[in-house]
Amino acid sequence: MKALLVAAAALTLSAGIAGAQTMNMPAAPSAGPTPTAIAAAATVPSTKAFVETAAAANQFEISSSQLAIKTSKNKKVVEFAKHMVKDHTEIGKNFVAALGKANTGITPPAGIGSELDAIMTRLKSESGAAFDADYIAVQTKAHQDAVGLFAGYAKGGDNPVLQEFAKKTLPVIEMHLRMCYALATK
């Protein structure tokens, strides 16, 4: 299930770009390491680590963004969160399909893990500007991590089906990171 959520980031690049343009966000990041720099430094994870981490991260993206839609009063934050739910839901579908074809024998564990659960608990306790700032910071870190994960597996993963999924999904996750940077500067 975790892998399903990470797969949601695999939505087409054109959809990611269209979403960023709709939100009037610049294509270039204005804060933090560029997706290219993160990708260049990425190490190749094992297939098990890729599947488990991608699944948890994708579910977290959806859950935290659903919370933002309910909690935030900031129109830009809500718009971004809706975009994340849509894209990551699609990535999740693509991930499940790829995992089914990959014949890895790996079943992602249920849930998002204790670290991401703790972040969700913290976000649920916040409101107003504090919530918005924390949500944006969490999204930025999560997308930086996802760029590294997907870039690493795309360049050296040992399962060809999942490697292709990572390659197709990476541009969408990179676009999400640029959107995070743009949102953080507003």
KENU-684089 format. One record per atom (N, C-alpha, C): residue in three letters; residue number from 1; x, y, z. Coordinates in steps of 0.02 Angstrom, whole numbers. Example, Ala and Ser with C-alpha at 12.3 -4.5 7.8 and 13.67 -1.06 7.14 Angstrom:
2
r:k:xx:yy:zz
ALA:1:660:-284:390
ALA:1:615:-225:390
ALA:1:660:-165:390
SER:2:642:-112:354
SER:2:684:-53:357
SER:2:645:2:394
REM end
This chain:
186
r:k:xx:yy:zz
MET:1:41:-60:0
MET:1:0:0:0
MET:1:43:62:0
LYS:2:100:59:36
LYS:2:145:116:37
LYS:2:171:130:-33
ALA:3:189:77:-67
ALA:3:214:85:-135
ALA:3:161:114:-180
LEU:4:99:100:-166
LEU:4:45:126:-205
LEU:4:45:202:-202
LEU:5:56:229:-145
LEU:5:53:301:-136
LEU:5:111:336:-169
VAL:6:169:306:-166
VAL:6:227:337:-197
VAL:6:218:337:-272
ALA:7:185:285:-297
ALA:7:174:279:-368
ALA:7:131:336:-394
ALA:8:91:365:-350
ALA:8:47:419:-371
ALA:8:87:477:-400
ALA:9:149:486:-379
ALA:9:190:540:-405
ALA:9:209:528:-477
ALA:10:191:471:-504
ALA:10:210:454:-573
ALA:10:164:484:-625
LEU:11:120:527:-605
LEU:11:76:559:-653
LEU:11:118:591:-707
THR:12:92:599:-765
THR:12:131:624:-820
THR:12:162:692:-806
LEU:13:219:704:-837
LEU:13:254:768:-828
LEU:13:210:825:-852
SER:14:173:815:-905
SER:14:131:869:-930
SER:14:78:888:-879
ALA:15:52:840:-843
ALA:15:2:856:-791
ALA:15:35:895:-735
GLY:16:96:876:-717
GLY:16:132:912:-665
GLY:16:147:983:-686
ILE:17:169:992:-748
ILE:17:184:1058:-773
ILE:17:121:1100:-777
ALA:18:68:1070:-802
ALA:18:5:1106:-807
ALA:18:-18:1129:-739
GLY:19:-11:1086:-690
GLY:19:-31:1103:-622
GLY:19:10:1161:-595
ALA:20:74:1159:-607
ALA:20:117:1213:-583
ALA:20:100:1278:-617
GLN:21:84:1276:-682
GLN:21:66:1336:-717
GLN:21:-1:1362:-693
THR:22:-47:1318:-679
THR:22:-112:1338:-653
THR:22:-104:1374:-587
MET:23:-56:1351:-548
MET:23:-45:1381:-482
MET:23:0:1442:-486
ASN:24:21:1462:-547
ASN:24:65:1519:-557
ASN:24:130:1511:-519
MET:25:158:1451:-522
MET:25:221:1438:-488
MET:25:276:1432:-540
PRO:26:335:1458:-523
PRO:26:391:1456:-570
PRO:26:416:1385:-579
ALA:27:445:1371:-637
ALA:27:473:1305:-651
ALA:27:537:1293:-613
ALA:28:575:1345:-600
ALA:28:639:1337:-566
ALA:28:631:1344:-491
PRO:29:666:1302:-452
PRO:29:661:1307:-380
PRO:29:694:1371:-356
SER:30:668:1399:-302
SER:30:697:1460:-276
SER:30:727:1449:-207
ALA:31:725:1388:-182
ALA:31:752:1373:-116
ALA:31:771:1299:-114
GLY:32:826:1284:-81
GLY:32:845:1214:-73
GLY:32:883:1186:-132
PRO:33:908:1125:-125
PRO:33:946:1094:-179
PRO:33:901:1079:-239
THR:34:928:1087:-298
THR:34:889:1073:-358
THR:34:876:998:-364
PRO:35:822:980:-398
PRO:35:810:909:-411
PRO:35:869:876:-446
THR:36:902:912:-491
THR:36:960:885:-527
THR:36:1017:870:-479
ALA:37:1029:914:-431
ALA:37:1082:902:-382
ALA:37:1065:843:-337
ILE:38:1003:839:-317
ILE:38:982:783:-275
ILE:38:990:717:-313
ALA:39:967:717:-376
ALA:39:972:656:-417
ALA:39:1045:635:-427
ALA:40:1088:684:-438
ALA:40:1159:668:-449
ALA:40:1191:635:-388
ALA:41:1168:654:-329
ALA:41:1196:627:-268
ALA:41:1161:563:-244
ALA:42:1109:543:-278
ALA:42:1068:486:-256
ALA:42:1106:420:-260
THR:43:1094:378:-210
THR:43:1122:311:-210
THR:43:1067:262:-231
VAL:44:1087:204:-255
VAL:44:1039:154:-279
VAL:44:1013:113:-220
PRO:45:948:117:-207
PRO:45:919:76:-152
PRO:45:906:5:-177
SER:46:900:-41:-130
SER:46:878:-109:-148
SER:46:806:-105:-172
THR:47:784:-156:-207
THR:47:715:-158:-230
THR:47:668:-158:-170
LYS:48:684:-196:-118
LYS:48:642:-198:-58
LYS:48:636:-128:-26
ALA:49:693:-94:-20
ALA:49:692:-27:10
ALA:49:653:21:-34
PHE:50:661:16:-100
PHE:50:624:59:-145
PHE:50:549:49:-138
VAL:51:527:-14:-140
VAL:51:456:-29:-136
VAL:51:427:-5:-69
GLU:52:459:-23:-15
GLU:52:432:-5:51
GLU:52:432:70:63
THR:53:486:104:44
THR:53:491:176:56
THR:53:443:214:10
ALA:54:440:194:-53
ALA:54:396:227:-100
ALA:54:323:221:-79
ALA:55:304:162:-57
ALA:55:235:151:-36
ALA:55:216:194:24
ALA:56:259:195:74
ALA:56:245:235:134
ALA:56:244:309:118
ALA:57:293:331:78
ALA:57:297:402:61
ALA:57:236:425:22
ASN:58:214:385:-25
ASN:58:156:403:-66
ASN:58:93:408:-23
GLN:59:83:360:22
GLN:59:26:362:67
GLN:59:29:424:112
PHE:60:89:440:135
PHE:60:98:499:177
PHE:60:80:562:138
GLU:61:102:566:75
GLU:61:86:625:34
GLU:61:11:634:29
ILE:62:-25:581:18
ILE:62:-97:585:12
ILE:62:-129:604:79
SER:63:-111:569:132
SER:63:-141:581:198
SER:63:-127:652:224
SER:64:-65:673:219
SER:64:-48:740:243
SER:64:-81:794:201
SER:65:-88:782:137
SER:65:-120:831:93
SER:65:-196:833:104
GLN:66:-226:776:118
GLN:66:-297:775:135
GLN:66:-309:815:199
LEU:67:-263:808:246
LEU:67:-267:847:308
LEU:67:-261:922:293
ALA:68:-215:940:248
ALA:68:-206:1010:231
ALA:68:-269:1039:199
ILE:69:-302:1001:158
ILE:69:-364:1024:126
ILE:69:-416:1040:179
LYS:70:-420:1000:232
LYS:70:-468:1011:286
LYS:70:-447:1066:335
THR:71:-381:1073:345
THR:71:-356:1115:399
THR:71:-337:1186:377
SER:72:-304:1192:320
SER:72:-277:1257:300
SER:72:-332:1305:277
LYS:73:-321:1368:291
LYS:73:-364:1422:267
LYS:73:-329:1460:211
ASN:74:-268:1440:195
ASN:74:-227:1472:144
ASN:74:-245:1442:77
LYS:75:-271:1483:32
LYS:75:-294:1459:-34
LYS:75:-238:1424:-73
LYS:76:-178:1451:-72
LYS:76:-121:1421:-108
LYS:76:-102:1353:-79
VAL:77:-104:1347:-14
VAL:77:-88:1284:19
VAL:77:-141:1231:1
VAL:78:-203:1251:4
VAL:78:-258:1204:-12
VAL:78:-254:1183:-85
GLU:79:-240:1230:-130
GLU:79:-234:1214:-201
GLU:79:-177:1165:-213
PHE:80:-120:1177:-181
PHE:80:-63:1132:-186
PHE:80:-81:1063:-159
ALA:81:-113:1061:-101
ALA:81:-131:997:-70
ALA:81:-179:957:-115
LYS:82:-225:990:-146
LYS:82:-270:955:-193
LYS:82:-231:926:-252
HIS:83:-183:963:-276
HIS:83:-141:939:-331
HIS:83:-102:877:-308
MET:84:-76:878:-247
MET:84:-38:821:-221
MET:84:-82:759:-215
VAL:85:-143:767:-189
VAL:85:-188:710:-183
VAL:85:-202:680:-251
LYS:86:-217:722:-299
LYS:86:-232:698:-367
LYS:86:-172:661:-397
ASP:87:-114:693:-397
ASP:87:-55:663:-428
ASP:87:-34:599:-392
HIS:88:-32:601:-326
HIS:88:-8:543:-288
HIS:88:-57:485:-290
THR:89:-121:500:-299
THR:89:-169:445:-308
THR:89:-154:410:-374
GLU:90:-141:448:-426
GLU:90:-123:419:-491
GLU:90:-57:381:-487
ILE:91:-9:409:-453
ILE:91:55:375:-444
ILE:91:44:308:-409
GLY:92:1:308:-359
GLY:92:-14:247:-322
GLY:92:-42:193:-367
LYS:93:-87:213:-411
LYS:93:-116:165:-459
LYS:93:-62:137:-504
ASN:94:-19:181:-529
ASN:94:35:159:-573
ASN:94:85:114:-537
PHE:95:97:130:-474
PHE:95:143:90:-434
PHE:95:116:19:-423
VAL:96:53:14:-406
VAL:96:22:-51:-396
VAL:96:27:-93:-459
ALA:97:13:-61:-516
ALA:97:17:-96:-580
ALA:97:88:-120:-593
ALA:98:137:-76:-582
ALA:98:207:-94:-593
ALA:98:229:-149:-545
LEU:99:210:-144:-483
LEU:99:229:-194:-433
LEU:99:199:-262:-452
GLY:100:138:-262:-478
GLY:100:107:-324:-499
GLY:100:144:-358:-557
LYS:101:171:-318:-602
LYS:101:208:-344:-659
LYS:101:280:-361:-642
ALA:102:306:-333:-588
ALA:102:377:-339:-572
ALA:102:395:-407:-543
ASN:103:347:-444:-517
ASN:103:359:-511:-488
ASN:103:416:-511:-437
THR:104:413:-464:-391
THR:104:465:-459:-340
THR:104:452:-504:-280
GLY:105:388:-520:-268
GLY:105:370:-557:-208
GLY:105:369:-512:-147
ILE:106:379:-448:-156
ILE:106:381:-400:-101
ILE:106:311:-370:-92
THR:107:286:-373:-31
THR:107:223:-342:-14
THR:107:238:-285:34
PRO:108:222:-224:14
PRO:108:236:-168:59
PRO:108:199:-176:125
PRO:109:231:-157:180
PRO:109:197:-162:244
PRO:109:138:-113:248
ALA:110:90:-129:289
ALA:110:32:-84:298
ALA:110:54:-23:337
GLY:111:22:32:325
GLY:111:36:93:362
GLY:111:94:132:332
ILE:112:111:187:367
ILE:112:164:231:341
ILE:112:227:229:384
GLY:113:226:193:438
GLY:113:285:188:481
GLY:113:283:239:537
SER:114:321:224:589
SER:114:318:265:650
SER:114:342:337:640
GLU:115:393:347:599
GLU:115:419:415:588
GLU:115:367:459:554
LEU:116:336:433:501
LEU:116:285:472:466
LEU:116:221:478:507
ASP:117:205:427:547
ASP:117:148:432:593
ASP:117:158:489:642
ALA:118:219:496:667
ALA:118:234:550:715
ALA:118:225:618:682
ILE:119:245:624:619
ILE:119:236:688:584
ILE:119:162:702:574
MET:120:124:651:556
MET:120:51:660:548
MET:120:19:682:614
THR:121:40:652:669
THR:121:13:671:734
THR:121:28:744:749
ARG:122:89:765:734
ARG:122:109:835:745
ARG:122:67:881:702
LEU:123:60:865:637
LEU:123:21:907:592
LEU:123:-52:913:616
LYS:124:-80:858:641
LYS:124:-149:859:664
LYS:124:-159:905:725
SER:125:-105:918:761
SER:125:-110:960:821
SER:125:-102:1035:804
GLU:126:-87:1050:742
GLU:126:-73:1119:723
GLU:126:-132:1151:686
SER:127:-130:1218:683
SER:127:-180:1254:644
SER:127:-150:1320:621
GLY:128:-187:1353:577
GLY:128:-166:1420:554
GLY:128:-99:1421:519
ALA:129:-63:1476:529
ALA:129:2:1486:496
ALA:129:53:1433:517
ALA:130:49:1409:579
ALA:130:95:1358:603
ALA:130:85:1293:563
PHE:131:22:1274:552
PHE:131:9:1215:511
PHE:131:36:1224:441
ASP:132:19:1281:410
ASP:132:40:1293:341
ASP:132:116:1288:334
ALA:133:152:1320:379
ALA:133:225:1320:376
ALA:133:253:1250:385
ASP:134:226:1213:432
ASP:134:249:1144:445
ASP:134:232:1099:386
TYR:135:171:1105:361
TYR:135:150:1063:303
TYR:135:196:1076:243
ILE:136:211:1138:228
ILE:136:255:1155:172
ILE:136:324:1127:184
ALA:137:350:1134:244
ALA:137:417:1108:261
ALA:137:419:1031:254
VAL:138:367:999:278
VAL:138:362:925:275
VAL:138:358:902:202
GLN:139:317:936:163
GLN:139:311:919:92
GLN:139:377:928:55
THR:140:412:981:71
THR:140:476:995:39
THR:140:525:939:54
LYS:141:532:921:118
LYS:141:578:868:138
LYS:141:558:801:107
ALA:142:493:786:107
ALA:142:469:723:79
ALA:142:484:719:5
HIS:143:476:774:-31
HIS:143:489:772:-103
HIS:143:564:772:-118
GLN:144:605:803:-76
GLN:144:677:797:-84
GLN:144:698:724:-76
ASP:145:672:692:-24
ASP:145:687:621:-13
ASP:145:663:578:-71
ALA:146:603:592:-96
ALA:146:574:553:-150
ALA:146:614:561:-215
VAL:147:638:622:-228
VAL:147:680:632:-287
VAL:147:742:588:-281
GLY:148:773:587:-223
GLY:148:833:546:-213
GLY:148:817:472:-221
LEU:149:762:449:-193
LEU:149:742:379:-197
LEU:149:729:358:-269
PHE:150:688:396:-303
PHE:150:669:379:-372
PHE:150:728:387:-420
ALA:151:768:439:-411
ALA:151:826:448:-454
ALA:151:876:391:-445
GLY:152:887:371:-383
GLY:152:933:315:-370
GLY:152:909:251:-402
TYR:153:845:236:-393
TYR:153:820:173:-422
TYR:153:817:178:-498
ALA:154:801:236:-525
ALA:154:798:245:-597
ALA:154:866:233:-630
LYS:155:919:252:-595
LYS:155:985:244:-626
LYS:155:1018:176:-613
GLY:156:993:137:-565
GLY:156:1027:75:-551
GLY:156:985:20:-519
GLY:157:920:28:-518
GLY:157:877:-23:-488
GLY:157:883:-89:-524
ASP:158:876:-144:-487
ASP:158:887:-210:-518
ASP:158:824:-243:-546
ASN:159:766:-211:-539
ASN:159:705:-238:-569
ASN:159:685:-193:-627
PRO:160:688:-218:-688
PRO:160:675:-175:-747
PRO:160:606:-142:-747
VAL:161:555:-176:-723
VAL:161:488:-148:-722
VAL:161:484:-90:-673
LEU:162:510:-99:-613
LEU:162:509:-46:-563
LEU:162:557:10:-582
GLN:163:611:-7:-615
GLN:163:658:45:-637
GLN:163:624:90:-689
GLU:164:587:61:-734
GLU:164:550:101:-784
GLU:164:497:145:-750
PHE:165:463:116:-700
PHE:165:414:155:-662
PHE:165:448:215:-628
ALA:166:506:203:-598
ALA:166:543:257:-565
ALA:166:563:311:-615
LYS:167:586:291:-674
LYS:167:605:339:-726
LYS:167:546:382:-748
LYS:168:488:350:-757
LYS:168:429:387:-779
LYS:168:401:432:-725
THR:169:409:413:-663
THR:169:381:450:-607
THR:169:426:508:-585
LEU:170:490:501:-593
LEU:170:538:551:-568
LEU:170:523:622:-592
PRO:171:508:635:-655
PRO:171:494:704:-676
PRO:171:435:735:-639
VAL:172:386:696:-621
VAL:172:328:722:-584
VAL:172:349:741:-513
ILE:173:388:699:-482
ILE:173:411:713:-414
ILE:173:457:774:-413
GLU:174:498:780:-464
GLU:174:541:840:-470
GLU:174:498:903:-477
MET:175:445:899:-516
MET:175:400:956:-524
MET:175:367:972:-457
HIS:176:347:921:-420
HIS:176:317:933:-353
HIS:176:367:969:-308
LEU:177:430:950:-311
LEU:177:480:983:-269
LEU:177:486:1057:-289
ARG:178:486:1071:-353
ARG:178:489:1141:-375
ARG:178:428:1179:-350
MET:179:371:1146:-351
MET:179:310:1178:-326
MET:179:315:1192:-251
CYS:180:346:1146:-214
CYS:180:357:1156:-142
CYS:180:400:1218:-130
TYR:181:455:1223:-168
TYR:181:500:1281:-161
TYR:181:463:1345:-176
ALA:182:423:1345:-229
ALA:182:386:1406:-247
ALA:182:335:1424:-193
LEU:183:302:1374:-165
LEU:183:253:1386:-113
LEU:183:286:1413:-50
ALA:184:345:1390:-35
ALA:184:381:1411:25
ALA:184:403:1484:21
THR:185:410:1510:-40
THR:185:433:1579:-48
THR:185:376:1629:-52
LYS:186:315:1606:-51
LYS:186:257:1651:-57
LYS:186:238:1680:9
REM end
